[in-house]
Amino acid sequence: MSNLNAVWQAKKFYITTPIYYVNAKPHIGHAYTTVAADILSRYYKSMRRDVFFLTGTDEHGAKIAEAAEAAGRDPQNFCDTIAGCFQKTWKNLGIDYSRFIRTTDEDHKRAVEIFLNKLKEKDFLYEKDYTGLYCVACEKFLTEKELVGGKCPDHKRLPEAITEQNWFFKLTDFLDEIKNKIETDEILIAPEGAKREVLGLFGQGLEDFSISRQKVKWGIPVPWDKTQTIYVWVEALLNYWTAGQEKEKAKFWPPDLHLIGKDILKFHAIFWPAMLLAYGAELPNKIFVHGYFTIDNQKMSKTLGNVIDPNNLVKKYGADATRYLLMAQFPFGQDGDISEEKLEAIYNADLANGLGNLVARVAKFRVKNQELRIKNQGLEKYDNLMKDLQFYEVLKMILDKVKNCNNLIEQRKPWEIKEEEKQRKSLRDVVSEILAIAKMLKPFMPETANKILYIFKTGKSEILFPRVSSLRGATPKGATKQSH
């Protein structure tokens, strides 16, 4: 049995997002990953899997201490505020997670200590002096090869030259085993380009890595050496393990799917499995790496002022439509560009003029769904696409069904049929197809799917997606004006 088939046939499903760094409020990139995880969680629940969906916030490290100081707050109070922003945003987007973990949670701290104590007992940790270039903004050491013009390629700032005595993990003891597991898909990394990228890292001289910091006070103390705190990346990775240590959660280990961005691929595909092998824990089944957003062909940046707040999208379009728009931009796993104009155009074309108009024009004929069966045509393809995380392709498939329904209506011209019963009969298979569309849409747009079912159960209609005016024109009802 392949690893992917094993995941599918298991009765449980453990899915994670990265835990998000609380140096700033949530943006559209965070929402993209979390909505995708929620879609999968809802889908697997519909297939009667026992799902554990984990998300949360990463709250330790020098960068957080720096951001808290700049805001005139103590670090814990600062973290409490930003973590609350993430929780509120996920509620606004209809995210139904099983647990929101914070690395300042006491059970997380205790479990991290247990994990690292075991690594030390098994002689996989050692102490040495280390000198390296450290970027506080991304909380990682960089090599000279990774710098661009002497600066961090992501944050465009000069790294600090740091000399410390740290505790190190014996990564090199596990590199051959991990490489073999990736090559044979025992650790399944997708898309294929991400797998190639990881395998390429093994030829670049990977070395043992630091698991502690000597001069960072905001963190979890190393249990046996209180002069050190645990390196933020190490204890952040451990959140997936610590969340599963409660007795009722232990059945979910190992994770079936880690959803991540490509900037943290090395940590998840190499460092994390090595730590688990050292501990003696089962490894994650699959790591899926999604792409990046650019906004109007530019990287998201607070300096440029082009960071999109998902809460503003929810105010403008509603939660369900925002979820749709995030997944309808480009194939999941690829990079892509968006703009507020593109979001509006897709909303009006796909939802207001597409699905919403179809439901409205059929609903007025009062064809109720009693004794109607949902068409199963295409559901096998749908399942395969969902299991493959091809959300964009699923939504394209649904749009094709919407167009086919509209074509059938044009062919049958029910408005020209005088007898109501014959009129309804001419549309019954169209309604069945709309119900199939609602079923497919439910993980993406749960409220909308339920509304469609209600409309054809009761014969009562409502406007699902009011058209929105141009961002540069009038402000739609329920939205807020946004500056440009």
N, C-alpha and C positions, 0 to 999 in steps of 0.2 A: 504493500500500500504506500503511495507517495505521501510525503509530509502534508501536502495541501489537502489530499483526500482524508487523511487522518484528522486534520482540523475540522473538516466539514462533517465527518461522521461522529465526532465526539458529542456527548450530550451537553457539555458545558462550553462556554465561549468567554474567554478573558481578553478584553480589548483595552488598550491604553492610549492616551495622548501623551506627549511630553508634559512635564509639569512646567508651567510658564513662569519666567523670571518676573519678579514684582518690582522691577525698577521703573516701570511705566504701566499705564492702564492698558486694558486689552484693545487690540486692533483687529483689522479684518483678517490678517494672517493667522492669529490665534483662533479666530472664529472658523476659518476654513478647515483647520485640522479637527476642531472639536465638533463641528456640524457633521463632518465626514464620519467621525467615530460614532456619533449619535445615530446617524443613518444606518450604519452597520449593526449597532446594538439593537435598534428597533427591528431591523430585518431578521436578525438571528432569533430574537424573541418571537417574531411571527412564525418562525420555523420550529418553535417549541424548544429552543435551546435555553439552558439556564445561563444567563448572561451576567458577567461582572464587568462593568464599564467604569474605568478609573481615570480621573483627571485631577488637576490640582495646581498648586503653586510652589515654586522653588524660592525659598526666602532667606537663604544665608549667603555669606560671601562679602568680599570687599566692595563689590559694586553696589550692593544693597545698603551697606553702611554708608557709602559715599552719597547715594541718592537720599537717604534719610537725613543725613547731615545737611545736605543742600536744601532740604525742605524744612529744616529746623525741627525735626521730629526724632524721637528715639526709634531705633530700628524695629522693635516689636510693634509699636503703635503704627509706624509707617506700613509695615507688612499687613497688619490687620485691615487697614484702610484699602490697600490695593487688592488684597485677596477678596475683600468684600465686593469690590468693583467687578472682579472676574465672576464671582458667584451670581451677582445681579445680572450681568450680561448673559450668562448661560441660561438663567431663568427667562430672560427676555426672548432668547432664541429657541426656547422649548427644549433645552438640553436635559435629558433625563438620565443623569449619571448615577452610578451605584454609590460611589464615594468621591468626595472632593478632599483630597489629601493635601496637607500643608506640611512642609518640612520643619515647621516649628511645633507640630503636634507631638505630644509627649510619647505616644506609642511609637511614632516613627523614630524618635531619638533613641528610645530603648532598644528597638529592633536593630538599628544601625550599629549600636554598640555591641550587641550580641554577634552580629555578622562579622564585624572587624576583629573582635576578640578571637573568633574561631579561625580567621585567616592567620592571625598572629600565632595561635597555638599550633597551627599546621605548618608554621615556618615559611609562609608565603609573603611576609612583610619584613623589611629590614630598614635600618637607619643609615643615612649618609648625607654629606654636604652636597648642595646642589646650587649651581649658578645657571640662570636662564633668563630669557626675555619673556615678560609676562604682560598680557593685555588685560587690564582690569575690566574693560568693557565687555569682553567675551569670556572672562574668567578662565583663561587657559594660557599655557606656555606655548610660545611660537618658536620655530626654528628660523634661522637666517633665510633659508630657501622660501619659507612661507611669506616673508615680508615683501611688500611692494613699495619701493622707494624708501625702505627703512621703516615703513609703518605697517600696522595691522591692516590687511586687505579689506576687512569688513568694516572697521570703525575709523580708519584713516587717522589713527593716533599713534604716537611713538610708544612702543612697549617699554616697560620699566625693566632695567637690569636688576635681577634679584639674586641674592646669595642667602640661602637658608639651609638649616639642617632639618631635613624632612624624613618622614617614613615613606618607603617605596614598596610598591607591589611588584612581584616577580612575573610580569607580563610575558617575558620571553620564554618562560617555562611552558606556555600554553599556545604559542603562535602556530606551530605546525598542526596541532589538533584543531584549532579554530579554522585555519585555512582549509583543511580537509572537510570539515563540516559545512563550510560555505560552498565549496566546490561541488559537494554531493547533494546540496540542498537540504541537508539535515537542519541547518539554519537557513531558511528560505529568505533570500533578500530580493525584493522587487521594487521597481521594474528592473529589467535585465541590466540596464545601464548602471544602476546603483550597485548591483552585484559586481560588475566589472571594475567599478571605481574602488570598492572595498578590496578586491583581490589585488588591485594595483598598489595598495598601501603596503602590502607585505614585502614588496621589493624596495621600500624606501627606508629601511633600517629602523623599524619600530623598536623602542626601548622600554625598559621598566618605567612605570609612571609613579609620580608622587600621589600619595593618598592623604597628605596633610599639609597644612600651612602653618608657619611659625609666627607670622606677624599679622594674621587676620584674626581679630577677636570675635567677630560676629559669626558664630558657627557652633557646631557640636564639638565639645572637647574630645580629643583622642582619649579613650578610656584609661589607658595605661601611661599617658604622658600629657598632663594638663597644660604643658607649655605650648601645645599644638592644638589646632582645630582641624576637623576633617575637611579635606578639600571639597569644595561645594559640588563639583561635578560627580564625585564619588558618592556622596550621600544622596544626591539628586537621583542618580541611577537606581539607588537602592529603594526608592519609593515604591517601585513595582513589587519588590519582595516584601517590604515592611507592611504594605497594605493587605497582603495576602496571608499574614501571620495569625490573624484572628482565627479561632477554631472553625467558625462557620464559613470562612473564606478559603481555608487551606485546600479545599477540594478544587479550587479554580487553577492552582498552580500546575504547569507553567503558563505564562502568557501565550495566548494563541496568536495575537497580533499586536505589535507595537507600531503605531502610526507616528512618523517623525518627519521633520524637515531635513534636507540634505546637509545642513551645517553641523548636525550632531550625529552624522552617520558613523564616523570612526568610533565614537564613544559607545554607541549602541551595538554595533556589529562586531567590535573587537574587544574593547575594554570590558564591557558588561558581560559577555559570555565567559571571558577569562575569569572574572571575579566569581561567577557562578560555578564554574568548573572547580576552582580552588575550594569553594565552600562545600561542594558536593551536591548542588541543586540542579534540577532539570533545566534545560535551556529553553528560551523562547522558540516558538515554532516558526514565526514569520515576522519580518521587519519590512514594512512598506514605506517608501520614501516619496513624499509628494513634492510638487514643484513650488516655485516662488511666484508671488504676485509682483509685478511692477505696476505703478500707477501712472498712466499717461506716458509709458515708456521710461519711467524713472523709478529707481529704487525708493521704497517707502522711507521717509525721513522726517523726523520732527523739525529739522532745520528747514526743509523745503515746505513743510506744512501740508504734505499730501497724504498724511496718515488718515485712513478712513475708519471712523468709529462705527462698529457694527450696530450700536444702539441707535445711531442716527438712521441707518438703513431700516431698522425695525420700525421706527417712528414713521418713516415715509412709505414703506411697502407692506409692513406687517411681518410677523415672525416667519410664517410659512414661505412667503414670497422671497424673503431675504435668504432663507435656506436654499431655495431653488436657484436663486441668482448666483450664489457662491459656487454651486456645483455645475452650473450651466455655462461657465465662462470658457473652459478649455479642459482637455482630458486630465483626469486625476493622475498625478505622477509626472506631469510635464510643467514647464514654466509657462507663464502667460501674462498678458497685459490686460488691465481693466481700466475703466474710467467711470465716473458717475454717469456720463452720457450713455456709455455702453450698457450699464446696469438698467437705466431707464428704458432704453430701446428694447432690450430683451424682455423686460417686464411687460411692456405694452404689446410686443409682438407675440410672445409665447403664452402669456398668462391672460392679459386683458382681452386681446383680440383673438387669442387661440383657445385655450382650454375654457376660460371663463365665458367667452361668447358661445362656444359649442354647448356648454351645459345650459346656458340661458335659452338658446333657441330651441333646444329639445325639451327642456322642462316646461315650456309654455303649452306644450301639447298634452301635459299631465299623464305621461306614460309612467305608471308606478312600477316599482321593481318586484312586486309580489309575483311569484311564480316565474321570475326571470332568473336565468343562470348566468353567472359570470363566464365569459368566454375564456377558455384556457389556452387559446392559440397564442403562442409567443411567450408563455410563462416559463417554459424550459430555458429559452434563450435569456429571458430576464434573470432567472436564477443564476445562470452561468456568469452573466455580466456582473451581477451583484457580488458573487463569490470572488470575482476577479478585481473588484473595486473599480469597475469601469462605469462610474456614475454618469459621466458626460454622455456615454453611449446609451445608457439606460434612458436618460432624459430625451435623447434624440429619437429613440425608439418610441417613447410615449408621444412625442410631437408628431411622429409619422402616423400613429393611431388617431390622433386628433384630426389630422388632415384627411385621413381615410374616412372618418366619420362625417366630416363636412362634405366630402365628395358624394357619399351615399345619400345624404340629405338633399343635395342638389339634384341627384339623379331621380329620387323618388318624389320630390316636390310635395311633401305632405300638406302644405297649405292649399294645394289645388284639390285635395280629396275632401269631399263634403261630409261623408259619414265619419263621425268621431271614432268609432271602433276600428274602421279600416285605416283611419289616419294613424291611430296609435299602433296598430299592428305593423304598419310600414316602418315604424321606428323602434320596434322592440329589440331587434338585433343591434341597433345603434346604442340603445340604452345599455344592453349587455356589455357592449364594448366600452362604454363610458365607465361602467362599474369595474371592468378589468383595469382600466386606466387608474381609477381611484385606488384599487388594491396595490398596483405597482407604485403609485405615488405616496402611499401611506408612510413609509420610512422617511421620505423626503419632506412631505407636507402633511403631517398627521391631522391637523385641524381641517384642512381643505378636503382631504379624503373623507373624513367623517361628514362634512357638510354636503358633499356630493351624494353620499349614501342617504343622508336625511332627505335631501331634495327629491330623490326618486322613490323614497319610501312613503313620503307624505304628499307628494305632488305640490309642495310649497317651494317657491323659488326665491333666490336672493342673488344679488350681484357678488360674485366671488372676488373679482379683481377690478375695482374701479380704475379707469385709466388715470394716469398721473400726468400733470402738466410738466412742461419743460422746467428743468432746474433754473433756467435763466428767466423763467416767466413767473406765473402765479404759483403760490405755494398750495399744494393739495391739502385737502382736509385731513387733519391729524398729523401733518408733517411740520417740520420746522425749517425756516429759511436757512440756507447755508451759504457762507461767503466763499468767494473764489478769488 
